[in-house]
Amino acid sequence: MKYEDKFRLTPEENRRFAKTNLTKLVFTNSRFEGLTITMPQTQTIIDGSGC
């Protein structure tokens, strides 16, 4: 079964979407993995200042 592309994002729009939602995507996936991390902690890790 083939699904229609509902959003029709250009490559640039797709990159911008991924950049603006990266923290949410990583946070959501970490919850599926069973990690107990908060959204602010996730943002700190993404920003690279958690070291």
MODELLER restraints for C-alpha pairs under 7 A, 6 or more apart:
rsr = mdl.restraints
at = mdl.atoms
rsr.add(forms.Gaussian(group=physical.xy_distance, feature=features.Distance(at['CA:23:A'], at['CA:42:A']), mean=6.37, stdev=0.5))
rsr.add(forms.Gaussian(group=physical.xy_distance, feature=features.Distance(at['CA:23:A'], at['CA:43:A']), mean=5.80, stdev=0.5))
rsr.add(forms.Gaussian(group=physical.xy_distance, feature=features.Distance(at['CA:23:A'], at['CA:46:A']), mean=6.86, stdev=0.5))
rsr.add(forms.Gaussian(group=physical.xy_distance, feature=features.Distance(at['CA:27:A'], at['CA:39:A']), mean=6.24, stdev=0.5))
rsr.add(forms.Gaussian(group=physical.xy_distance, feature=features.Distance(at['CA:27:A'], at['CA:42:A']), mean=6.18, stdev=0.5))
rsr.add(forms.Gaussian(group=physical.xy_distance, feature=features.Distance(at['CA:44:A'], at['CA:50:A']), mean=5.69, stdev=0.5))
